Amino acid sequence: MSDALIAPIYADILAIKSRVVARVAAPSIVEPADGATGVGATPVLRGSAFRVSEGAIISDTHLSSRWQVRLASGSWSTVLHDSGETYASLTEYAIPSGVVRENEQYAARVQYRGANLGWSEWSDDVVFTTKSQFASIIGLVQVATGGGAGQYQRIDENFSPVSRDASWFNNHPVYAGIVAQVVDGQRMVKIPRFYYRADTVPSGVYAGKTYWMISDQPVAGFSVHPAFIGAGGAQLDQIWVGGYQASYDGSSKMQSVAGAMPMVSMDFPTARQRAYARNVGGVTGFREWSAYDLSVIQMLMSIEIGGLDVQALIGQGRVSQSSAAAVDAADVAQASWRGIVGLWGNVWQMVDGLKRNGGTWWRWQYNAPGSATPGDFTTGYINTGVPALSTSGYPVTFDATMLATAGLFVPATVDGTASNGSTGDYFWSNTSTDDRVLYHGGNWGSGATAGLFCAGADYAPSDANSYIGARLAKA
């Protein structure tokens, strides 16, 4: 038979063969790189793009994946962790906390499943070595000010930009430890102790830019966040913050329960007294939430969502109405994060532990009331010496000293034009030199000025209004 006759037949055979052998191509793990060292406690595995075998004329789609981890010194007959078939983590998978240990060598592999062609072969092993000491570090840097909401980028401990998805944060020991609990009948949210570092980036692409970072463990350069330093300087394992804006039990106590209207029209000492009133019958540690409690939320939340303009990144909240609603109303609940409802809008929330007096900021020495006397705004406070703005405006920059030494976010500069701000929120102040306490978040009619970094330091402790409420906390 001539070559001219054989060629078409041979081509048909090859085409048939390609159909027969079409399969999902074995993927590869591209991160961490093979031989990588210094890998953290919750490594993120990233796989190559899904594809079918070379030359195949049958297409397919990526249906699911399966990820496995073992000790490098062992074999795949002894798997440390198996994701099982996952339809969510197709090309990226965060190994849960507790799987890998410090200073160990591990191997990882992945296989992909196509909707039509089934499972691929396993990838080649990728071997990596974990850090000698685990600490899961993540931060945020203010890349640029202005523009209405500023520009921010997540960074690692080396000030390099990183991308982290929801699963990474859900597996981070600190974020995973934020859980709702019922304490003394109150819905509270527990936040575990963490360590922080804040300053300006020393070198590199973000040199001179303000940043803040958190670590689940104590490492060089990090300090325990002041929210977790209680009376006498004792470290706290956790704090609790009210899951809802404060309401009133009708008798004597501040409460944090669903379905209630917010507690309003009381002055600051009265709000304090109602929080302290919970500490009876062996119950201890309840108080009004403090600037330290708030700063923990601001720090953790801004890092997780990758910015500060929470109305744009999460939800508007109840900020465009004519009155308050229940603490768990649908629009109030838009302003929520990890179980803490109504963080901005509905009613302003009194914040203890930070005041403006004589032109400077004063703060609690520890995250505990200096005095059990509700009207005492002197005992336990220290003068930071940091100038407090006496003008109102949209925050542009934060005071580096307050952020670095106390973990507190207070504006260093503001601008009267919203488009020049860096948070999407507003800060109120005035020229008064007597005690001016802190209010947070805005209320039902604050509009775009409300948010996680919205604050007022212009009211005296004696002020009481129908649009000012509070929030419960506990050490």
C-alpha positions as CSV (number, residue, x, y, z in Angstrom):
1,M,0.0,0.0,0.0
2,S,1.3,3.4,-0.9
3,D,2.4,6.0,1.6
4,A,-0.4,8.3,0.2
5,L,-3.0,5.8,1.2
6,I,-1.4,5.0,4.6
7,A,-1.0,8.6,5.8
8,P,-4.8,9.4,6.2
9,I,-5.4,6.1,7.9
10,Y,-2.5,6.7,10.3
11,A,-3.8,10.2,11.0
12,D,-7.2,8.7,11.9
13,I,-5.6,6.2,14.2
14,L,-3.7,9.0,16.0
15,A,-6.8,11.0,16.4
16,I,-8.7,8.0,17.8
17,K,-5.7,7.3,20.1
18,S,-5.7,10.9,21.4
19,R,-9.4,10.5,22.3
20,V,-8.7,7.3,24.1
21,V,-5.8,8.6,26.1
22,A,-7.3,12.0,26.9
23,R,-7.0,12.5,30.6
24,V,-6.5,15.2,33.2
25,A,-2.8,16.1,33.3
26,A,-1.0,15.6,36.5
27,P,-0.7,19.0,38.2
28,S,2.3,20.4,40.0
29,I,2.6,22.4,43.3
30,V,4.1,25.8,42.5
31,E,4.1,27.2,46.0
32,P,5.9,26.6,48.2
33,A,8.8,25.9,45.9
34,D,10.5,22.5,46.2
35,G,13.2,22.8,48.8
36,A,11.6,25.9,50.4
37,T,12.6,26.7,54.0
38,G,11.1,28.9,56.7
39,V,7.6,27.8,55.9
40,G,5.0,28.8,58.5
41,A,2.5,27.0,60.7
42,T,-0.4,27.1,58.1
43,P,1.3,26.7,54.8
44,V,-0.6,27.7,51.7
45,L,-0.2,25.2,48.8
46,R,-0.8,26.6,45.3
47,G,-1.2,24.3,42.3
48,S,-0.7,24.8,38.6
49,A,-3.5,25.5,36.2
50,F,-5.9,22.7,35.3
51,R,-5.4,21.2,31.9
52,V,-5.9,17.9,30.0
53,S,-3.1,15.8,28.6
54,E,-0.9,17.1,25.8
55,G,-2.5,16.8,22.3
56,A,-5.9,15.6,23.6
57,I,-8.8,17.0,21.6
58,I,-11.3,16.5,24.4
59,S,-11.8,19.4,26.8
60,D,-12.7,19.3,30.5
61,T,-13.4,21.5,33.5
62,H,-11.8,21.4,37.0
63,L,-14.3,19.8,39.3
64,S,-12.4,19.1,42.5
65,S,-9.0,18.5,44.0
66,R,-7.3,16.5,46.8
67,W,-4.3,17.6,48.8
68,Q,-2.0,15.5,51.0
69,V,0.9,16.2,53.4
70,R,3.3,13.7,55.0
71,L,6.7,13.8,56.7
72,A,9.4,13.9,54.1
73,S,11.2,11.0,55.8
74,G,8.1,8.8,55.5
75,S,6.0,7.5,52.7
76,W,2.5,8.1,51.3
77,S,1.3,5.1,53.2
78,T,1.4,7.3,56.3
79,V,-0.4,10.6,55.5
80,L,-0.4,13.4,58.1
81,H,-3.2,15.3,56.5
82,D,-5.6,14.7,53.7
83,S,-8.0,17.4,52.5
84,G,-10.3,14.8,51.1
85,E,-12.1,15.7,47.9
86,T,-12.6,19.5,48.0
87,Y,-14.7,21.5,45.5
88,A,-13.7,24.8,47.0
89,S,-9.9,24.7,47.2
90,L,-9.2,23.8,43.6
91,T,-5.8,25.4,43.0
92,E,-5.0,26.8,46.5
93,Y,-5.2,25.1,49.8
94,A,-4.3,26.3,53.3
95,I,-3.0,23.5,55.5
96,P,-4.9,23.8,58.8
97,S,-3.2,24.8,62.0
98,G,-1.7,22.0,64.0
99,V,-0.7,19.7,61.1
100,V,2.9,20.7,60.7
101,R,5.4,21.3,63.5
102,E,8.4,23.5,63.9
103,N,11.7,22.7,62.2
104,E,10.4,19.6,60.3
105,Q,10.6,18.6,56.7
106,Y,7.4,17.7,54.9
107,A,6.2,16.6,51.5
108,A,3.0,17.6,49.8
109,R,1.2,16.5,46.7
110,V,-2.1,17.2,44.8
111,Q,-4.3,15.6,42.2
112,Y,-7.1,17.2,40.2
113,R,-10.4,15.8,39.1
114,G,-12.1,16.8,35.8
115,A,-15.8,16.8,35.5
116,N,-15.6,14.3,32.6
117,L,-12.2,12.7,32.6
118,G,-12.0,11.9,36.3
119,W,-8.8,12.0,38.5
120,S,-5.3,12.9,37.3
121,E,-2.2,11.2,38.6
122,W,-0.7,12.7,41.7
123,S,1.7,15.6,41.3
124,D,5.4,15.1,42.0
125,D,6.2,15.7,45.6
126,V,7.2,19.1,46.8
127,V,9.4,19.1,49.9
128,F,9.6,22.0,52.3
129,T,11.0,22.8,55.8
130,T,9.1,24.7,58.4
131,K,10.4,27.5,60.5
132,S,12.4,26.9,63.6
133,Q,9.8,28.8,65.5
134,F,6.2,29.3,64.3
135,A,4.6,32.6,64.3
136,S,1.8,33.4,61.9
137,I,2.4,37.0,60.9
138,I,0.3,39.2,58.7
139,G,0.1,43.0,58.4
140,L,-1.2,46.0,56.5
141,V,0.7,49.0,55.1
142,Q,-0.7,52.3,54.2
143,V,0.7,52.5,50.6
144,A,-0.8,55.9,49.9
145,T,-2.9,58.5,51.8
146,G,-5.9,60.4,50.4
147,G,-8.2,59.4,47.6
148,G,-11.1,59.1,50.0
149,A,-10.1,55.8,51.6
150,G,-6.3,55.6,51.2
151,Q,-4.5,52.6,49.6
152,Y,-3.5,49.6,51.6
153,Q,-1.6,46.3,51.0
154,R,-1.3,43.2,53.1
155,I,2.3,42.4,53.9
156,D,4.3,39.6,55.6
157,E,7.0,40.0,58.3
158,N,9.5,41.0,55.7
159,F,7.3,43.8,54.4
160,S,6.7,42.0,51.2
161,P,3.2,42.1,49.6
162,V,1.1,39.0,50.1
163,S,-2.3,37.8,49.1
164,R,-4.4,35.9,51.6
165,D,-7.9,34.4,51.0
166,A,-10.7,33.8,53.5
167,S,-9.5,30.2,54.3
168,W,-6.1,31.5,55.3
169,F,-7.6,33.9,57.9
170,N,-10.1,31.2,59.1
171,N,-7.1,29.0,59.8
172,H,-5.0,31.6,61.5
173,P,-4.8,30.9,65.2
174,V,-5.9,34.4,66.2
175,Y,-8.8,34.8,63.7
176,A,-9.9,31.2,64.3
177,G,-10.0,32.0,68.0
178,I,-12.5,34.8,67.7
179,V,-15.7,33.0,68.7
180,A,-19.1,34.0,70.2
181,Q,-19.7,32.8,73.7
182,V,-22.4,33.4,76.3
183,V,-21.0,34.9,79.5
184,D,-23.4,35.7,82.4
185,G,-26.2,35.4,79.9
186,Q,-24.7,37.9,77.6
187,R,-23.7,37.3,74.0
188,M,-20.0,38.2,74.0
189,V,-17.2,37.6,71.4
190,K,-13.9,36.3,72.7
191,I,-10.7,37.6,71.1
192,P,-7.5,35.7,72.0
193,R,-4.3,37.4,72.9
194,F,-1.9,38.4,70.1
195,Y,1.2,40.3,69.6
196,Y,1.7,43.4,67.4
197,R,4.2,45.6,65.8
198,A,3.5,49.0,64.3
199,D,5.8,51.7,62.9
200,T,7.1,52.9,59.5
201,V,8.6,50.4,57.1
202,P,12.4,50.7,57.4
203,S,13.4,49.9,53.8
204,G,12.2,48.4,50.5
205,V,9.4,49.3,48.2
206,Y,7.2,50.6,51.1
207,A,10.0,52.5,53.0
208,G,8.6,55.2,55.2
209,K,5.0,54.0,55.0
210,T,3.0,53.3,58.2
211,Y,2.2,49.7,58.9
212,W,0.8,47.4,61.6
213,M,1.2,43.7,61.9
214,I,0.0,40.9,64.2
215,S,1.5,37.6,65.3
216,D,-0.1,34.8,67.2
217,Q,3.2,34.2,69.1
218,P,5.8,36.4,70.8
219,V,8.7,37.0,68.4
220,A,11.5,39.6,68.3
221,G,10.2,43.1,67.6
222,F,6.6,42.3,68.6
223,S,4.8,43.2,71.9
224,V,1.7,41.9,73.4
225,H,-1.1,44.1,72.3
226,P,-2.0,46.5,75.3
227,A,-5.6,45.2,75.2
228,F,-4.3,42.0,76.8
229,I,-2.5,43.7,79.7
230,G,-4.8,43.9,82.6
231,A,-4.7,45.4,86.1
232,G,-1.2,45.5,87.5
233,G,0.4,44.6,84.2
234,A,-0.8,41.0,84.2
235,Q,-1.2,39.5,80.7
236,L,-4.7,38.3,79.7
237,D,-5.3,35.3,77.6
238,Q,-8.3,36.9,76.0
239,I,-10.8,39.8,76.1
240,W,-14.5,39.7,75.4
241,V,-16.4,42.3,73.5
242,G,-20.2,42.6,73.4
243,G,-21.7,40.9,70.4
244,Y,-24.3,43.7,70.2
245,Q,-24.5,47.3,71.0
246,A,-25.4,47.7,74.6
247,S,-29.0,47.6,75.7
248,Y,-30.5,48.0,79.2
249,D,-32.1,45.3,81.3
250,G,-34.5,47.9,82.8
251,S,-33.2,47.4,86.3
252,S,-29.5,48.3,86.7
253,K,-27.4,46.4,84.2
254,M,-25.9,47.0,80.7
255,Q,-26.5,43.9,78.6
256,S,-25.6,42.4,75.2
257,V,-28.6,40.5,73.9
258,A,-30.4,40.2,70.6
259,G,-33.8,41.8,69.9
260,A,-33.3,44.8,72.2
261,M,-33.2,48.6,71.4
262,P,-29.9,50.2,72.2
263,M,-29.3,51.9,75.5
264,V,-29.2,55.6,75.0
265,S,-29.8,59.0,76.8
266,M,-27.4,58.4,79.7
267,D,-24.2,60.1,80.5
268,F,-20.8,58.4,80.5
269,P,-20.7,57.7,84.3
270,T,-24.1,56.1,84.1
271,A,-23.1,53.8,81.3
272,R,-20.0,52.8,83.2
273,Q,-22.1,52.1,86.3
274,R,-24.5,49.8,84.4
275,A,-21.6,47.9,83.0
276,Y,-19.9,47.5,86.4
277,A,-23.3,46.4,87.8
278,R,-22.9,43.0,86.1
279,N,-20.1,42.2,88.5
280,V,-22.1,40.6,91.3
281,G,-22.6,37.1,92.6
282,G,-19.1,36.0,91.7
283,V,-19.1,37.5,88.2
284,T,-16.1,39.8,87.6
285,G,-14.4,41.7,84.8
286,F,-17.4,43.4,83.1
287,R,-16.9,47.0,82.0
288,E,-17.7,49.3,79.2
289,W,-15.5,48.6,76.1
290,S,-12.3,50.5,75.9
291,A,-10.1,52.1,73.2
292,Y,-7.8,49.1,73.5
293,D,-10.7,46.7,72.8
294,L,-11.7,48.8,69.8
295,S,-8.1,49.0,68.5
296,V,-7.8,45.2,68.6
297,I,-10.9,45.1,66.3
298,Q,-9.6,47.9,64.1
299,M,-6.2,46.2,63.7
300,L,-7.4,42.7,63.0
301,M,-10.3,43.7,60.8
302,S,-8.4,46.1,58.6
303,I,-5.8,43.5,58.0
304,E,-8.3,40.8,57.1
305,I,-10.4,43.0,54.7
306,G,-7.3,44.7,53.3
307,G,-8.4,48.3,53.9
308,L,-10.1,50.7,56.2
309,D,-13.3,51.9,54.4
310,V,-15.6,49.3,55.9
311,Q,-18.8,50.8,54.3
312,A,-17.3,50.0,50.9
313,L,-15.6,46.7,51.8
314,I,-18.3,45.2,54.1
315,G,-21.6,47.1,54.2
316,Q,-23.2,50.5,54.8
317,G,-24.8,49.8,58.2
318,R,-27.7,51.8,59.6
319,V,-26.4,55.2,58.7
320,S,-29.1,56.7,56.5
321,Q,-32.2,56.6,58.6
322,S,-34.0,58.9,61.0
323,S,-33.9,56.8,64.2
324,A,-32.3,53.9,65.9
325,A,-33.3,50.3,65.4
326,A,-32.9,47.1,67.4
327,V,-29.3,46.0,67.9
328,D,-29.7,43.1,65.5
329,A,-31.9,44.8,62.8
330,A,-30.9,43.8,59.3
331,D,-29.2,47.1,58.4
332,V,-27.5,47.3,61.8
333,A,-26.1,43.8,61.1
334,Q,-24.6,45.0,57.9
335,A,-21.9,46.6,60.0
336,S,-20.6,43.4,61.5
337,W,-17.3,41.4,61.6
338,R,-16.7,37.9,63.0
339,G,-19.8,38.0,65.2
340,I,-19.6,41.5,66.5
341,V,-22.7,43.3,65.3
342,G,-23.3,47.0,64.7
343,L,-19.7,48.1,64.9
344,W,-20.7,51.4,63.2
345,G,-24.0,53.2,62.7
346,N,-27.3,53.0,64.5
347,V,-26.0,54.8,67.7
348,W,-22.7,56.2,68.6
349,Q,-20.9,54.0,71.1
350,M,-19.0,55.4,74.2
351,V,-15.4,54.1,74.4
352,D,-13.7,54.1,77.7
353,G,-9.9,54.4,78.5
354,L,-9.0,57.3,76.2
355,K,-9.7,61.0,76.5
356,R,-8.5,64.4,75.3
357,N,-7.5,66.8,78.0
358,G,-5.3,69.9,78.0
359,G,-4.3,69.4,74.3
360,T,-3.0,65.9,74.7
361,W,-4.2,62.3,74.7
362,W,-4.6,60.5,78.0
363,R,-5.1,56.8,78.2
364,W,-5.6,54.0,80.7
365,Q,-2.2,52.6,81.8
366,Y,-3.7,49.1,81.5
367,N,-6.9,47.7,79.9
368,A,-8.7,47.9,83.1
369,P,-10.6,50.7,84.9
370,G,-8.3,52.7,87.2
371,S,-11.2,53.2,89.6
372,A,-14.5,51.5,90.2
373,T,-16.0,55.0,90.7
374,P,-18.1,55.6,87.6
375,G,-17.3,59.4,87.5
376,D,-13.6,59.0,88.0
377,F,-11.8,60.0,84.7
378,T,-8.4,60.6,86.4
379,T,-7.3,57.5,88.3
380,G,-5.5,55.0,86.1
381,Y,-4.9,57.5,83.2
382,I,-1.5,58.5,82.0
383,N,-0.7,61.5,79.9
384,T,0.8,60.3,76.6
385,G,2.2,63.7,75.8
386,V,0.9,63.1,72.2
387,P,-0.9,66.2,70.9
388,A,-4.6,65.6,70.3
389,L,-6.1,67.4,67.3
390,S,-8.5,70.2,68.1
391,T,-9.9,70.3,64.6
392,S,-12.4,68.0,62.8
393,G,-12.0,66.4,59.5
394,Y,-11.4,63.3,57.5
395,P,-8.4,61.4,58.9
396,V,-5.4,61.3,56.5
397,T,-2.6,59.9,58.7
398,F,-2.4,58.2,62.1
399,D,-0.2,59.2,65.0
400,A,2.8,56.9,64.8
401,T,3.6,57.2,68.5
402,M,0.2,56.2,69.7
403,L,0.1,53.3,67.2
404,A,3.6,52.0,68.0
405,T,3.5,52.3,71.8
406,A,-0.2,51.8,72.6
407,G,-1.7,50.1,69.6
408,L,-4.2,52.9,69.3
409,F,-5.5,54.5,66.1
410,V,-5.8,58.3,66.6
411,P,-5.5,60.8,63.7
412,A,-2.4,62.8,63.3
413,T,-3.7,64.9,60.4
414,V,-7.2,65.5,59.0
415,D,-8.6,67.2,55.9
416,G,-11.9,69.0,55.4
417,T,-12.5,67.3,52.1
418,A,-13.7,63.7,52.0
419,S,-11.7,62.9,48.9
420,N,-8.5,63.7,50.7
421,G,-9.2,61.3,53.6
422,S,-7.6,57.9,54.1
423,T,-10.3,56.0,56.0
424,G,-13.7,56.9,54.4
425,D,-14.7,58.1,57.9
426,Y,-14.7,61.4,59.9
427,F,-13.2,62.6,63.2
428,W,-14.8,65.2,65.4
429,S,-12.9,67.4,67.8
430,N,-13.0,70.9,69.3
431,T,-10.8,73.4,71.2
432,S,-12.1,72.4,74.7
433,T,-9.3,71.7,77.1
434,D,-11.2,69.8,79.8
435,D,-12.0,66.1,79.7
436,R,-13.4,65.1,76.3
437,V,-14.1,61.4,76.1
438,L,-14.3,59.1,73.0
439,Y,-17.3,58.1,71.0
440,H,-17.1,55.7,68.1
441,G,-18.8,54.6,64.8
442,G,-21.4,57.3,64.0
443,N,-25.2,56.9,64.2
444,W,-28.3,56.3,62.2
445,G,-27.9,59.5,60.2
446,S,-24.1,59.8,59.8
447,G,-24.1,58.6,56.2
448,A,-20.7,58.1,54.6
449,T,-18.8,59.7,57.6
450,A,-19.6,56.6,59.8
451,G,-17.4,53.6,60.0
452,L,-14.8,51.6,61.9
453,F,-12.4,54.6,62.1
454,C,-15.1,57.2,62.7
455,A,-14.7,58.9,66.1
456,G,-15.6,61.9,68.2
457,A,-13.5,63.4,71.0
458,D,-15.6,66.5,71.4
459,Y,-18.2,65.6,74.1
460,A,-17.8,65.9,77.9
461,P,-18.5,62.8,80.1
462,S,-21.7,64.6,81.3
463,D,-23.3,64.7,77.9
464,A,-26.3,62.5,77.3
465,N,-28.2,62.1,74.0
466,S,-30.7,59.8,72.3
467,Y,-28.1,59.0,69.6
468,I,-25.3,57.9,71.9
469,G,-25.1,54.4,73.2
470,A,-22.4,52.0,74.5
471,R,-21.0,48.5,74.3
472,L,-20.1,45.9,76.9
473,A,-16.7,44.3,77.4
474,K,-15.1,41.9,79.8
475,A,-11.5,41.1,80.8
